[in-house]
């Protein structure tokens, strides 16, 4: 799957196309893998026809994007990986690819009760992002009031659950009544807001009459400005993403509240916090086994649906992590 046209504003499925190519044999230290589950990330859209970010290079016409995925080892020249093993790593949008073995992390042979999708959600990249931002960067504390934008998305749905696991009161905002119900009925949010029901700042004030202590930002725009208005003295903002438009795509119009309320705003890239991986997998893995957290995802079947799935993700038409499922090329799982 490659980029066939630079998006003119909104990313569409027809910006991508399927091309047949040969896959070579793996050299020493490499493995040939078959794609099993592909996770899609909204942030990749910023690199289409643009510059690179800490998450990857710019993507031009003819380039093949890459995302984190669950793969099955088909041929291995790496001692630690055997044919049939399952692994997680960043791979091209291809049904099969040769990758360096040190780019993959072998996963436990036991498939979680949530399915392979869990390795790309609650136990995967988006879960690790939510955990790093909420626990390490945001320094969440029991009893605090936390506001999370994009709360029904891949990172947001994990952030909601992790904040609740730490004893916080959680308010989430999403883009439909169905997603609002998901937040309260499934993920355990204390309150949820449909962002289409009114001005962001008014909705947040109604939901948090005593203010908020921490804002986990996945979108920027008016949600960030609303949070700055409602944050209590000494409150914190964690900047995870900024897919929103408006003044929030630059400096928030009310940024001076950072001064007057002694607020802290901090961004982060999860790739700089790999030292937290073992702690994350241990703590969240325990929560998953205890039933405190769960995988939230929307699955599209077949690699030919990657463009459709990516468009749905960017349009907000899916809940949780958007994942493309590809049948096993060997094991029949």
KOLGU-712747 format. One record per residue (C-alpha): chain; residue in three letters; x, y, z. Coordinates in steps of 0.5 Angstrom, whole numbers, padded with zeros to 4 digits. Layout:
REM residues N
{chain=A, res=ala, x=X, y=Y, z=Z}
...
This chain:
REM residues 333
{chain=A, res=unk, x=0000, y=0000, z=0000}
{chain=A, res=unk, x=0003, y=0007, z=-0002}
{chain=A, res=unk, x=0001, y=0014, z=-0002}
{chain=A, res=unk, x=-0001, y=0015, z=-0009}
{chain=A, res=unk, x=-0003, y=0023, z=-0009}
{chain=A, res=unk, x=-0001, y=0028, z=-0004}
{chain=A, res=unk, x=-0008, y=0030, z=0000}
{chain=A, res=unk, x=-0011, y=0037, z=-0001}
{chain=A, res=unk, x=-0013, y=0038, z=0006}
{chain=A, res=unk, x=-0017, y=0032, z=0008}
{chain=A, res=unk, x=-0014, y=0025, z=0007}
{chain=A, res=unk, x=-0018, y=0021, z=0003}
{chain=A, res=unk, x=-0018, y=0013, z=0002}
{chain=A, res=unk, x=-0016, y=0015, z=-0006}
{chain=A, res=unk, x=-0010, y=0018, z=-0004}
{chain=A, res=unk, x=-0007, y=0011, z=-0003}
{chain=A, res=unk, x=-0007, y=0005, z=-0008}
{chain=A, res=unk, x=-0005, y=-0002, z=-0008}
{chain=A, res=unk, x=0002, y=-0004, z=-0012}
{chain=A, res=unk, x=0005, y=-0011, z=-0012}
{chain=A, res=unk, x=0012, y=-0012, z=-0011}
{chain=A, res=unk, x=0017, y=-0017, z=-0010}
{chain=A, res=unk, x=0019, y=-0019, z=-0003}
{chain=A, res=unk, x=0027, y=-0021, z=-0002}
{chain=A, res=unk, x=0030, y=-0026, z=0003}
{chain=A, res=unk, x=0032, y=-0024, z=0009}
{chain=A, res=unk, x=0039, y=-0023, z=0011}
{chain=A, res=unk, x=0043, y=-0024, z=0017}
{chain=A, res=unk, x=0040, y=-0021, z=0023}
{chain=A, res=unk, x=0033, y=-0020, z=0019}
{chain=A, res=unk, x=0026, y=-0024, z=0019}
{chain=A, res=unk, x=0021, y=-0024, z=0013}
{chain=A, res=unk, x=0014, y=-0023, z=0017}
{chain=A, res=unk, x=0007, y=-0023, z=0015}
{chain=A, res=unk, x=0002, y=-0018, z=0017}
{chain=A, res=unk, x=-0003, y=-0020, z=0022}
{chain=A, res=unk, x=-0006, y=-0014, z=0025}
{chain=A, res=unk, x=-0004, y=-0007, z=0023}
{chain=A, res=unk, x=-0005, y=-0001, z=0028}
{chain=A, res=unk, x=-0007, y=0006, z=0024}
{chain=A, res=unk, x=-0005, y=0013, z=0028}
{chain=A, res=unk, x=-0008, y=0020, z=0026}
{chain=A, res=unk, x=-0001, y=0023, z=0027}
{chain=A, res=unk, x=0002, y=0020, z=0021}
{chain=A, res=unk, x=-0003, y=0025, z=0017}
{chain=A, res=unk, x=0002, y=0030, z=0018}
{chain=A, res=unk, x=0007, y=0027, z=0015}
{chain=A, res=unk, x=0004, y=0026, z=0008}
{chain=A, res=unk, x=0007, y=0030, z=0003}
{chain=A, res=unk, x=0010, y=0034, z=0009}
{chain=A, res=unk, x=0017, y=0034, z=0014}
{chain=A, res=unk, x=0019, y=0028, z=0018}
{chain=A, res=unk, x=0017, y=0028, z=0026}
{chain=A, res=unk, x=0020, y=0024, z=0031}
{chain=A, res=unk, x=0015, y=0018, z=0029}
{chain=A, res=unk, x=0018, y=0018, z=0022}
{chain=A, res=unk, x=0020, y=0021, z=0016}
{chain=A, res=unk, x=0016, y=0025, z=0011}
{chain=A, res=unk, x=0012, y=0021, z=0006}
{chain=A, res=unk, x=0012, y=0023, z=-0001}
{chain=A, res=unk, x=0008, y=0020, z=-0007}
{chain=A, res=unk, x=0011, y=0013, z=-0008}
{chain=A, res=unk, x=0013, y=0012, z=-0001}
{chain=A, res=unk, x=0010, y=0006, z=0003}
{chain=A, res=unk, x=0008, y=0008, z=0010}
{chain=A, res=unk, x=0009, y=0004, z=0016}
{chain=A, res=unk, x=0006, y=0003, z=0023}
{chain=A, res=unk, x=0006, y=-0001, z=0029}
{chain=A, res=unk, x=0003, y=-0008, z=0028}
{chain=A, res=unk, x=0003, y=-0015, z=0030}
{chain=A, res=unk, x=0007, y=-0020, z=0025}
{chain=A, res=unk, x=0008, y=-0027, z=0024}
{chain=A, res=unk, x=0015, y=-0029, z=0023}
{chain=A, res=unk, x=0015, y=-0033, z=0016}
{chain=A, res=unk, x=0023, y=-0034, z=0015}
{chain=A, res=unk, x=0028, y=-0032, z=0021}
{chain=A, res=unk, x=0035, y=-0031, z=0021}
{chain=A, res=unk, x=0035, y=-0028, z=0028}
{chain=A, res=unk, x=0037, y=-0033, z=0034}
{chain=A, res=unk, x=0031, y=-0030, z=0038}
{chain=A, res=unk, x=0026, y=-0031, z=0033}
{chain=A, res=unk, x=0023, y=-0037, z=0030}
{chain=A, res=unk, x=0018, y=-0039, z=0025}
{chain=A, res=unk, x=0011, y=-0038, z=0027}
{chain=A, res=unk, x=0013, y=-0033, z=0033}
{chain=A, res=unk, x=0009, y=-0027, z=0034}
{chain=A, res=unk, x=0012, y=-0020, z=0035}
{chain=A, res=unk, x=0010, y=-0013, z=0035}
{chain=A, res=unk, x=0014, y=-0007, z=0031}
{chain=A, res=unk, x=0014, y=-0002, z=0026}
{chain=A, res=unk, x=0013, y=-0005, z=0019}
{chain=A, res=unk, x=0011, y=-0002, z=0012}
{chain=A, res=unk, x=0004, y=-0003, z=0010}
{chain=A, res=unk, x=0005, y=-0009, z=0006}
{chain=A, res=unk, x=0002, y=-0016, z=0007}
{chain=A, res=unk, x=0010, y=-0019, z=0008}
{chain=A, res=unk, x=0016, y=-0015, z=0009}
{chain=A, res=unk, x=0023, y=-0016, z=0011}
{chain=A, res=unk, x=0025, y=-0012, z=0017}
{chain=A, res=unk, x=0031, y=-0012, z=0022}
{chain=A, res=unk, x=0030, y=-0017, z=0028}
{chain=A, res=unk, x=0032, y=-0012, z=0033}
{chain=A, res=unk, x=0026, y=-0008, z=0031}
{chain=A, res=unk, x=0021, y=-0013, z=0033}
{chain=A, res=unk, x=0019, y=-0015, z=0040}
{chain=A, res=unk, x=0017, y=-0022, z=0041}
{chain=A, res=unk, x=0010, y=-0023, z=0045}
{chain=A, res=unk, x=0008, y=-0028, z=0049}
{chain=A, res=unk, x=0005, y=-0034, z=0046}
{chain=A, res=unk, x=-0001, y=-0034, z=0050}
{chain=A, res=unk, x=-0006, y=-0029, z=0046}
{chain=A, res=unk, x=-0010, y=-0025, z=0051}
{chain=A, res=unk, x=-0017, y=-0026, z=0052}
{chain=A, res=unk, x=-0018, y=-0019, z=0048}
{chain=A, res=unk, x=-0015, y=-0022, z=0042}
{chain=A, res=unk, x=-0009, y=-0020, z=0038}
{chain=A, res=unk, x=-0011, y=-0013, z=0038}
{chain=A, res=unk, x=-0009, y=-0012, z=0045}
{chain=A, res=unk, x=-0002, y=-0012, z=0043}
{chain=A, res=unk, x=-0004, y=-0006, z=0039}
{chain=A, res=unk, x=-0008, y=-0002, z=0044}
{chain=A, res=unk, x=-0008, y=-0003, z=0051}
{chain=A, res=unk, x=-0002, y=-0007, z=0051}
{chain=A, res=unk, x=0001, y=-0003, z=0045}
{chain=A, res=unk, x=0004, y=0003, z=0042}
{chain=A, res=unk, x=-0003, y=0007, z=0044}
{chain=A, res=unk, x=-0003, y=0004, z=0051}
{chain=A, res=unk, x=0004, y=0006, z=0052}
{chain=A, res=unk, x=0003, y=0013, z=0050}
{chain=A, res=unk, x=-0003, y=0014, z=0054}
{chain=A, res=unk, x=0001, y=0011, z=0060}
{chain=A, res=unk, x=0007, y=0015, z=0059}
{chain=A, res=unk, x=0003, y=0022, z=0058}
{chain=A, res=unk, x=-0002, y=0020, z=0064}
{chain=A, res=unk, x=0002, y=0017, z=0069}
{chain=A, res=unk, x=0009, y=0020, z=0068}
{chain=A, res=unk, x=0009, y=0026, z=0065}
{chain=A, res=unk, x=0002, y=0028, z=0068}
{chain=A, res=unk, x=0003, y=0025, z=0074}
{chain=A, res=unk, x=-0004, y=0023, z=0076}
{chain=A, res=unk, x=-0006, y=0023, z=0083}
{chain=A, res=unk, x=-0012, y=0020, z=0086}
{chain=A, res=unk, x=-0018, y=0024, z=0087}
{chain=A, res=unk, x=-0016, y=0029, z=0082}
{chain=A, res=unk, x=-0021, y=0031, z=0076}
{chain=A, res=unk, x=-0018, y=0030, z=0069}
{chain=A, res=unk, x=-0021, y=0032, z=0063}
{chain=A, res=unk, x=-0019, y=0028, z=0057}
{chain=A, res=unk, x=-0020, y=0030, z=0049}
{chain=A, res=unk, x=-0021, y=0025, z=0044}
{chain=A, res=unk, x=-0023, y=0020, z=0050}
{chain=A, res=unk, x=-0026, y=0015, z=0045}
{chain=A, res=unk, x=-0020, y=0014, z=0041}
{chain=A, res=unk, x=-0014, y=0010, z=0041}
{chain=A, res=unk, x=-0010, y=0014, z=0046}
{chain=A, res=unk, x=-0016, y=0017, z=0049}
{chain=A, res=unk, x=-0020, y=0011, z=0051}
{chain=A, res=unk, x=-0013, y=0008, z=0054}
{chain=A, res=unk, x=-0012, y=0015, z=0058}
{chain=A, res=unk, x=-0019, y=0014, z=0061}
{chain=A, res=unk, x=-0018, y=0007, z=0064}
{chain=A, res=unk, x=-0011, y=0009, z=0067}
{chain=A, res=unk, x=-0014, y=0015, z=0070}
{chain=A, res=unk, x=-0019, y=0011, z=0073}
{chain=A, res=unk, x=-0014, y=0006, z=0075}
{chain=A, res=unk, x=-0010, y=0011, z=0079}
{chain=A, res=unk, x=-0017, y=0013, z=0083}
{chain=A, res=unk, x=-0018, y=0020, z=0079}
{chain=A, res=unk, x=-0025, y=0023, z=0077}
{chain=A, res=unk, x=-0025, y=0023, z=0069}
{chain=A, res=unk, x=-0029, y=0027, z=0064}
{chain=A, res=unk, x=-0028, y=0025, z=0057}
{chain=A, res=unk, x=-0030, y=0029, z=0051}
{chain=A, res=unk, x=-0032, y=0025, z=0044}
{chain=A, res=unk, x=-0036, y=0027, z=0038}
{chain=A, res=unk, x=-0042, y=0023, z=0038}
{chain=A, res=unk, x=-0047, y=0020, z=0043}
{chain=A, res=unk, x=-0045, y=0013, z=0042}
{chain=A, res=unk, x=-0038, y=0015, z=0044}
{chain=A, res=unk, x=-0041, y=0018, z=0050}
{chain=A, res=unk, x=-0044, y=0012, z=0052}
{chain=A, res=unk, x=-0038, y=0008, z=0051}
{chain=A, res=unk, x=-0034, y=0013, z=0056}
{chain=A, res=unk, x=-0039, y=0012, z=0061}
{chain=A, res=unk, x=-0042, y=0005, z=0060}
{chain=A, res=unk, x=-0036, y=0001, z=0058}
{chain=A, res=unk, x=-0029, y=0005, z=0060}
{chain=A, res=unk, x=-0032, y=0008, z=0067}
{chain=A, res=unk, x=-0031, y=0015, z=0066}
{chain=A, res=unk, x=-0035, y=0019, z=0071}
{chain=A, res=unk, x=-0038, y=0024, z=0066}
{chain=A, res=unk, x=-0038, y=0025, z=0058}
{chain=A, res=unk, x=-0039, y=0031, z=0054}
{chain=A, res=unk, x=-0041, y=0031, z=0046}
{chain=A, res=unk, x=-0037, y=0036, z=0043}
{chain=A, res=unk, x=-0043, y=0038, z=0038}
{chain=A, res=unk, x=-0047, y=0040, z=0044}
{chain=A, res=unk, x=-0045, y=0047, z=0045}
{chain=A, res=unk, x=-0039, y=0051, z=0046}
{chain=A, res=unk, x=-0033, y=0047, z=0049}
{chain=A, res=unk, x=-0032, y=0052, z=0055}
{chain=A, res=unk, x=-0039, y=0052, z=0057}
{chain=A, res=unk, x=-0040, y=0044, z=0057}
{chain=A, res=unk, x=-0033, y=0043, z=0061}
{chain=A, res=unk, x=-0035, y=0048, z=0066}
{chain=A, res=unk, x=-0042, y=0045, z=0067}
{chain=A, res=unk, x=-0039, y=0038, z=0067}
{chain=A, res=unk, x=-0033, y=0040, z=0072}
{chain=A, res=unk, x=-0036, y=0046, z=0076}
{chain=A, res=unk, x=-0030, y=0046, z=0081}
{chain=A, res=unk, x=-0025, y=0046, z=0076}
{chain=A, res=unk, x=-0020, y=0041, z=0073}
{chain=A, res=unk, x=-0013, y=0039, z=0075}
{chain=A, res=unk, x=-0010, y=0036, z=0069}
{chain=A, res=unk, x=-0012, y=0036, z=0062}
{chain=A, res=unk, x=-0010, y=0030, z=0057}
{chain=A, res=unk, x=-0010, y=0034, z=0050}
{chain=A, res=unk, x=-0011, y=0029, z=0044}
{chain=A, res=unk, x=-0013, y=0035, z=0039}
{chain=A, res=unk, x=-0011, y=0042, z=0041}
{chain=A, res=unk, x=-0016, y=0047, z=0038}
{chain=A, res=unk, x=-0022, y=0050, z=0042}
{chain=A, res=unk, x=-0021, y=0044, z=0047}
{chain=A, res=unk, x=-0015, y=0046, z=0049}
{chain=A, res=unk, x=-0017, y=0053, z=0050}
{chain=A, res=unk, x=-0023, y=0051, z=0054}
{chain=A, res=unk, x=-0019, y=0047, z=0059}
{chain=A, res=unk, x=-0014, y=0053, z=0060}
{chain=A, res=unk, x=-0020, y=0057, z=0062}
{chain=A, res=unk, x=-0023, y=0051, z=0067}
{chain=A, res=unk, x=-0016, y=0049, z=0070}
{chain=A, res=unk, x=-0015, y=0050, z=0077}
{chain=A, res=unk, x=-0009, y=0054, z=0080}
{chain=A, res=unk, x=-0003, y=0050, z=0079}
{chain=A, res=unk, x=-0006, y=0045, z=0074}
{chain=A, res=unk, x=-0003, y=0041, z=0069}
{chain=A, res=unk, x=-0003, y=0040, z=0061}
{chain=A, res=unk, x=0000, y=0034, z=0058}
{chain=A, res=unk, x=0000, y=0035, z=0050}
{chain=A, res=unk, x=0000, y=0029, z=0046}
{chain=A, res=unk, x=-0003, y=0031, z=0040}
{chain=A, res=unk, x=-0006, y=0037, z=0036}
{chain=A, res=unk, x=-0011, y=0034, z=0030}
{chain=A, res=unk, x=-0016, y=0040, z=0032}
{chain=A, res=unk, x=-0016, y=0046, z=0028}
{chain=A, res=unk, x=-0017, y=0054, z=0030}
{chain=A, res=unk, x=-0013, y=0058, z=0034}
{chain=A, res=unk, x=-0011, y=0052, z=0038}
{chain=A, res=unk, x=-0007, y=0050, z=0032}
{chain=A, res=unk, x=-0002, y=0055, z=0034}
{chain=A, res=unk, x=-0002, y=0059, z=0041}
{chain=A, res=unk, x=-0008, y=0058, z=0045}
{chain=A, res=unk, x=-0012, y=0065, z=0045}
{chain=A, res=unk, x=-0012, y=0065, z=0052}
{chain=A, res=unk, x=-0005, y=0062, z=0053}
{chain=A, res=unk, x=-0004, y=0068, z=0059}
{chain=A, res=unk, x=-0008, y=0064, z=0064}
{chain=A, res=unk, x=-0001, y=0060, z=0064}
{chain=A, res=unk, x=0002, y=0066, z=0068}
{chain=A, res=unk, x=-0004, y=0068, z=0072}
{chain=A, res=unk, x=-0006, y=0061, z=0074}
{chain=A, res=unk, x=0001, y=0058, z=0075}
{chain=A, res=unk, x=-0001, y=0053, z=0070}
{chain=A, res=unk, x=0004, y=0048, z=0067}
{chain=A, res=unk, x=0004, y=0045, z=0060}
{chain=A, res=unk, x=0008, y=0040, z=0057}
{chain=A, res=unk, x=0009, y=0036, z=0051}
{chain=A, res=unk, x=0012, y=0029, z=0050}
{chain=A, res=unk, x=0014, y=0024, z=0045}
{chain=A, res=unk, x=0013, y=0017, z=0047}
{chain=A, res=unk, x=0019, y=0014, z=0043}
{chain=A, res=unk, x=0024, y=0018, z=0048}
{chain=A, res=unk, x=0021, y=0014, z=0054}
{chain=A, res=unk, x=0022, y=0007, z=0052}
{chain=A, res=unk, x=0025, y=0006, z=0059}
{chain=A, res=unk, x=0018, y=0006, z=0062}
{chain=A, res=unk, x=0016, y=0000, z=0058}
{chain=A, res=unk, x=0018, y=-0006, z=0063}
{chain=A, res=unk, x=0014, y=-0002, z=0068}
{chain=A, res=unk, x=0008, y=0000, z=0063}
{chain=A, res=unk, x=0007, y=-0008, z=0061}
{chain=A, res=unk, x=0008, y=-0010, z=0068}
{chain=A, res=unk, x=0003, y=-0005, z=0071}
{chain=A, res=unk, x=-0002, y=-0005, z=0065}
{chain=A, res=unk, x=-0002, y=-0013, z=0064}
{chain=A, res=unk, x=-0004, y=-0014, z=0071}
{chain=A, res=unk, x=-0010, y=-0009, z=0070}
{chain=A, res=unk, x=-0012, y=-0013, z=0064}
{chain=A, res=unk, x=-0011, y=-0020, z=0068}
{chain=A, res=unk, x=-0016, y=-0017, z=0073}
{chain=A, res=unk, x=-0021, y=-0014, z=0068}
{chain=A, res=unk, x=-0020, y=-0007, z=0070}
{chain=A, res=unk, x=-0018, y=-0005, z=0063}
{chain=A, res=unk, x=-0020, y=-0007, z=0056}
{chain=A, res=unk, x=-0018, y=-0006, z=0049}
{chain=A, res=unk, x=-0022, y=-0002, z=0045}
{chain=A, res=unk, x=-0022, y=-0002, z=0038}
{chain=A, res=unk, x=-0025, y=-0002, z=0031}
{chain=A, res=unk, x=-0023, y=-0007, z=0026}
{chain=A, res=unk, x=-0023, y=-0007, z=0018}
{chain=A, res=unk, x=-0022, y=-0014, z=0015}
{chain=A, res=unk, x=-0017, y=-0014, z=0009}
{chain=A, res=unk, x=-0011, y=-0010, z=0007}
{chain=A, res=unk, x=-0015, y=-0007, z=0002}
{chain=A, res=unk, x=-0019, y=-0003, z=0007}
{chain=A, res=unk, x=-0013, y=0000, z=0010}
{chain=A, res=unk, x=-0014, y=0007, z=0006}
{chain=A, res=unk, x=-0022, y=0006, z=0008}
{chain=A, res=unk, x=-0020, y=0005, z=0015}
{chain=A, res=unk, x=-0015, y=0011, z=0015}
{chain=A, res=unk, x=-0020, y=0016, z=0013}
{chain=A, res=unk, x=-0025, y=0013, z=0018}
{chain=A, res=unk, x=-0020, y=0014, z=0023}
{chain=A, res=unk, x=-0018, y=0021, z=0021}
{chain=A, res=unk, x=-0026, y=0023, z=0020}
{chain=A, res=unk, x=-0027, y=0021, z=0027}
{chain=A, res=unk, x=-0032, y=0015, z=0025}
{chain=A, res=unk, x=-0029, y=0010, z=0029}
{chain=A, res=unk, x=-0028, y=0008, z=0037}
{chain=A, res=unk, x=-0022, y=0006, z=0040}
{chain=A, res=unk, x=-0016, y=0004, z=0036}
{chain=A, res=unk, x=-0017, y=0003, z=0028}
{chain=A, res=unk, x=-0014, y=-0004, z=0027}
{chain=A, res=unk, x=-0013, y=-0008, z=0020}
{chain=A, res=unk, x=-0014, y=-0015, z=0021}
{chain=A, res=unk, x=-0010, y=-0020, z=0016}
{chain=A, res=unk, x=-0011, y=-0027, z=0015}
{chain=A, res=unk, x=-0005, y=-0031, z=0018}
{chain=A, res=unk, x=0000, y=-0034, z=0012}
{chain=A, res=unk, x=0002, y=-0040, z=0015}
{chain=A, res=unk, x=-0001, y=-0042, z=0022}
{chain=A, res=unk, x=-0009, y=-0041, z=0020}
{chain=A, res=unk, x=-0010, y=-0037, z=0027}
